[in-house]
Amino acid sequence: MLEIKKLVAGYNSQEILRGINLEVKQNEIVAIIGPNGSGKSTILKSIFKLANVMDGRIIFRNKNLSKLKTHELISEGISYVPQGRQVFNDLTVKENLEMGAFIFKDKKKIKENIESIFNKFPFLKEKQNKYAFTLSGGQQQILAIARALMQNPQLLLLDEPSLGLSPKATKEIFEIIKKLNKEGMSILIVEQNAKKAVEISDRTYVLEDGKVALSGGKEILNNKKIKEIYFGGR
């Protein structure tokens, strides 16, 4: 579904990624983990045209994305949830969802998508007229994901979805990710909670200094290097 080949990218003239190769197959969850500053989020931003791609190719469903703009990527079936629970605080829950559907002109389609979101997340229906800032951190993160789902993506990019959340909210977010995947969505997730990310993923890429240092399935948690970096050698 998604294939990244020899990606070199960064910001202005500063290279952050130095020849990344990565793929996401249909109906997979793929995780990207690594130390702070290793370039994890830059991969997602490169796909979504928020970073400067200097070399390499990003191919989605056999189509080169290099010439497409961000809003065109959404129409192609890619949606992005940035880190930091970025919701429109001074808009209601329902208005936030409507903002996610800006690519649609058909009001009936928007209404259907909102109803589908409310079926998935009943608490959003209950709070649809509440301002987003009144929601808890976990609820805001779910709203941010729900807003992206309004675009009917085939590939969902998630940047640090558990960042700053309580253990209970983190567990709920990961359950939602697994459920979306079971419903047929492909997901590429950047995550600082390495153990959780690996456990729910089909494949994991470990980044170091802008390069893929290691990749593999769930067995990657047994790798000595991973244990030393993330779990204090345990």
JOTA-V373083 format. One record per residue. N is the residue number from 0. RES is the residue in three letters. PSI is psi in whole degrees, 0 to 359 (* if undefined). OMEGA is omega in degrees with one decimal (none if undefined). NEAR is the number of other ideal C-beta (glycine too) atoms within 8 Angstrom. Layout:
BEGIN
N & RES & PSI & OMEGA & NEAR
N & RES & PSI & OMEGA & NEAR
END
This chain:
BEGIN
0 & MET & 310 & 177.5 & 10
1 & LEU & 132 & 177.7 & 13
2 & GLU & 124 & 177.5 & 9
3 & ILE & 126 & -175.7 & 14
4 & LYS & 120 & 173.2 & 9
5 & LYS & 46 & -176.3 & 9
6 & LEU & 124 & 171.3 & 17
7 & VAL & 122 & -174.7 & 13
8 & ALA & 163 & 179.0 & 16
9 & GLY & 214 & -176.1 & 13
10 & TYR & 129 & -170.5 & 7
11 & ASN & 239 & -179.5 & 5
12 & SER & 3 & -177.8 & 4
13 & GLN & 120 & 178.0 & 6
14 & GLU & 127 & 174.8 & 10
15 & ILE & 315 & 178.2 & 11
16 & LEU & 136 & -173.3 & 15
17 & ARG & 69 & 175.5 & 9
18 & GLY & 55 & -177.6 & 9
19 & ILE & 131 & 169.8 & 17
20 & ASN & 129 & -174.0 & 9
21 & LEU & 149 & 175.3 & 13
22 & GLU & 152 & 173.7 & 8
23 & VAL & 121 & 178.3 & 11
24 & LYS & 167 & 179.1 & 8
25 & GLN & 133 & 175.7 & 5
26 & ASN & 24 & 176.7 & 7
27 & GLU & 153 & 161.3 & 13
28 & ILE & 123 & 178.2 & 12
29 & VAL & 130 & -177.7 & 15
30 & ALA & 147 & 171.3 & 14
31 & ILE & 119 & 178.3 & 14
32 & ILE & 168 & 179.6 & 15
33 & GLY & 168 & -179.5 & 10
34 & PRO & 161 & 174.2 & 7
35 & ASN & 138 & 178.6 & 3
36 & GLY & 5 & -177.7 & 4
37 & SER & 347 & 176.8 & 10
38 & GLY & 12 & -176.1 & 13
39 & LYS & 304 & -177.0 & 11
40 & SER & 332 & -179.4 & 10
41 & THR & 331 & 176.1 & 14
42 & ILE & 311 & 179.8 & 17
43 & LEU & 318 & -179.4 & 13
44 & LYS & 329 & 177.2 & 11
45 & SER & 318 & 177.8 & 14
46 & ILE & 320 & -171.6 & 15
47 & PHE & 13 & 174.9 & 11
48 & LYS & 33 & 177.2 & 10
49 & LEU & 2 & 174.4 & 6
50 & ALA & 165 & -177.6 & 11
51 & ASN & 111 & 177.5 & 7
52 & VAL & 117 & -175.6 & 11
53 & MET & 332 & -179.3 & 8
54 & ASP & 164 & 179.4 & 6
55 & GLY & 179 & -177.2 & 13
56 & ARG & 146 & 173.0 & 10
57 & ILE & 115 & -173.7 & 15
58 & ILE & 127 & 179.6 & 12
59 & PHE & 119 & -177.6 & 14
60 & ARG & 50 & 176.8 & 8
61 & ASN & 17 & 179.4 & 4
62 & LYS & 128 & 177.8 & 7
63 & ASN & 125 & -175.1 & 7
64 & LEU & 0 & -169.4 & 11
65 & SER & 330 & -176.5 & 7
66 & LYS & 354 & -174.5 & 4
67 & LEU & 148 & 175.0 & 8
68 & LYS & 168 & -174.8 & 6
69 & THR & 312 & -177.3 & 8
70 & HIS & 334 & 176.7 & 7
71 & GLU & 328 & 176.2 & 8
72 & LEU & 321 & 178.3 & 14
73 & ILE & 317 & 177.6 & 12
74 & SER & 331 & 178.1 & 7
75 & GLU & 340 & 178.2 & 11
76 & GLY & 22 & 177.4 & 10
77 & ILE & 128 & 175.5 & 13
78 & SER & 152 & -171.3 & 11
79 & TYR & 130 & 175.2 & 10
80 & VAL & 104 & -177.4 & 12
81 & PRO & 163 & 179.3 & 7
82 & GLN & 158 & 173.6 & 9
83 & GLY & 19 & 175.1 & 7
84 & ARG & 55 & -175.4 & 9
85 & GLN & 92 & 174.4 & 6
86 & VAL & 165 & 176.5 & 12
87 & PHE & 99 & -171.5 & 8
88 & ASN & 324 & -174.8 & 7
89 & ASP & 11 & 172.1 & 6
90 & LEU & 157 & 177.6 & 10
91 & THR & 169 & 177.0 & 10
92 & VAL & 313 & -179.0 & 13
93 & LYS & 320 & 178.9 & 9
94 & GLU & 324 & 175.4 & 9
95 & ASN & 317 & 179.0 & 14
96 & LEU & 318 & 179.1 & 16
97 & GLU & 325 & 177.6 & 10
98 & MET & 329 & 178.1 & 10
99 & GLY & 340 & -175.4 & 12
100 & ALA & 24 & -174.5 & 13
101 & PHE & 340 & -179.1 & 5
102 & ILE & 346 & -178.3 & 7
103 & PHE & 136 & 174.1 & 8
104 & LYS & 340 & -177.2 & 3
105 & ASP & 109 & -177.8 & 6
106 & LYS & 328 & 178.2 & 6
107 & LYS & 318 & 178.9 & 6
108 & LYS & 318 & 178.6 & 9
109 & ILE & 315 & 179.8 & 12
110 & LYS & 319 & 178.6 & 8
111 & GLU & 318 & 180.0 & 8
112 & ASN & 321 & 177.8 & 14
113 & ILE & 317 & 178.2 & 13
114 & GLU & 321 & 178.3 & 8
115 & SER & 319 & 177.0 & 8
116 & ILE & 317 & -180.0 & 13
117 & PHE & 327 & 176.5 & 11
118 & ASN & 323 & 179.3 & 6
119 & LYS & 320 & -174.3 & 7
120 & PHE & 82 & -175.3 & 9
121 & PRO & 328 & -178.1 & 7
122 & PHE & 331 & 177.5 & 8
123 & LEU & 326 & 176.2 & 14
124 & LYS & 317 & 179.6 & 8
125 & GLU & 326 & -175.5 & 6
126 & LYS & 18 & -171.6 & 11
127 & GLN & 333 & -179.5 & 10
128 & ASN & 5 & 177.2 & 6
129 & LYS & 149 & 175.7 & 9
130 & TYR & 145 & -175.8 & 8
131 & ALA & 328 & -177.4 & 15
132 & PHE & 345 & 179.5 & 6
133 & THR & 350 & -179.7 & 6
134 & LEU & 155 & 174.0 & 12
135 & SER & 169 & 179.8 & 6
136 & GLY & 315 & 179.0 & 11
137 & GLY & 320 & 179.1 & 13
138 & GLN & 323 & 176.8 & 10
139 & GLN & 321 & 178.9 & 12
140 & GLN & 320 & 176.9 & 14
141 & ILE & 320 & 177.4 & 14
142 & LEU & 318 & 178.9 & 15
143 & ALA & 319 & 177.0 & 13
144 & ILE & 316 & -179.4 & 14
145 & ALA & 322 & 178.8 & 14
146 & ARG & 320 & 176.9 & 13
147 & ALA & 324 & 180.0 & 13
148 & LEU & 339 & 176.9 & 15
149 & MET & 340 & -177.6 & 14
150 & GLN & 5 & -179.7 & 10
151 & ASN & 52 & -176.6 & 7
152 & PRO & 154 & 169.4 & 12
153 & GLN & 334 & 175.9 & 9
154 & LEU & 124 & -179.8 & 15
155 & LEU & 125 & 177.1 & 14
156 & LEU & 121 & -177.7 & 13
157 & LEU & 121 & -178.8 & 13
158 & ASP & 107 & 177.2 & 11
159 & GLU & 57 & -176.1 & 11
160 & PRO & 338 & -178.9 & 13
161 & SER & 3 & -174.6 & 14
162 & LEU & 122 & 175.4 & 9
163 & GLY & 9 & -177.9 & 6
164 & LEU & 156 & 175.5 & 10
165 & SER & 160 & 177.6 & 7
166 & PRO & 320 & 179.6 & 5
167 & LYS & 314 & 180.0 & 7
168 & ALA & 322 & 177.9 & 13
169 & THR & 314 & 178.4 & 13
170 & LYS & 318 & -179.1 & 8
171 & GLU & 318 & 179.5 & 10
172 & ILE & 316 & -179.8 & 15
173 & PHE & 327 & 175.0 & 11
174 & GLU & 319 & 178.5 & 8
175 & ILE & 317 & 179.9 & 10
176 & ILE & 315 & 179.5 & 14
177 & LYS & 321 & -179.7 & 10
178 & LYS & 316 & 178.4 & 8
179 & LEU & 320 & 178.9 & 11
180 & ASN & 319 & 178.1 & 14
181 & LYS & 332 & 178.3 & 6
182 & GLU & 359 & 173.8 & 6
183 & GLY & 6 & -177.7 & 5
184 & MET & 136 & 172.9 & 11
185 & SER & 141 & -173.2 & 15
186 & ILE & 132 & 171.6 & 14
187 & LEU & 117 & -171.9 & 14
188 & ILE & 129 & 169.3 & 14
189 & VAL & 129 & -171.9 & 14
190 & GLU & 135 & 178.7 & 14
191 & GLN & 341 & 175.8 & 7
192 & ASN & 84 & -169.5 & 8
193 & ALA & 315 & -175.7 & 10
194 & LYS & 312 & 179.5 & 9
195 & LYS & 316 & -177.3 & 11
196 & ALA & 313 & -179.4 & 13
197 & VAL & 319 & -176.8 & 13
198 & GLU & 326 & -177.5 & 8
199 & ILE & 355 & -171.8 & 11
200 & SER & 151 & 173.4 & 13
201 & ASP & 329 & -178.6 & 7
202 & ARG & 148 & -178.7 & 10
203 & THR & 139 & 173.1 & 14
204 & TYR & 131 & 177.5 & 12
205 & VAL & 122 & -178.9 & 12
206 & LEU & 141 & 171.5 & 17
207 & GLU & 125 & 176.8 & 9
208 & ASP & 43 & 174.5 & 7
209 & GLY & 11 & 178.8 & 12
210 & LYS & 156 & 174.6 & 10
211 & VAL & 114 & -179.0 & 10
212 & ALA & 336 & -172.3 & 8
213 & LEU & 146 & 172.0 & 10
214 & SER & 156 & -179.7 & 8
215 & GLY & 184 & 179.1 & 8
216 & GLY & 207 & -176.1 & 7
217 & LYS & 338 & 179.4 & 7
218 & GLU & 347 & -178.7 & 7
219 & ILE & 335 & 178.9 & 13
220 & LEU & 339 & 179.5 & 10
221 & ASN & 354 & -179.7 & 6
222 & ASN & 133 & -176.0 & 10
223 & LYS & 318 & -178.4 & 5
224 & LYS & 317 & 179.4 & 8
225 & ILE & 316 & 179.7 & 14
226 & LYS & 318 & -178.4 & 13
227 & GLU & 319 & -176.9 & 9
228 & ILE & 315 & -168.8 & 7
229 & TYR & 333 & -172.6 & 8
230 & PHE & 22 & 175.2 & 9
231 & GLY & 30 & 176.8 & 5
232 & GLY & 1 & -177.8 & 5
233 & ARG & * & none & 4
END
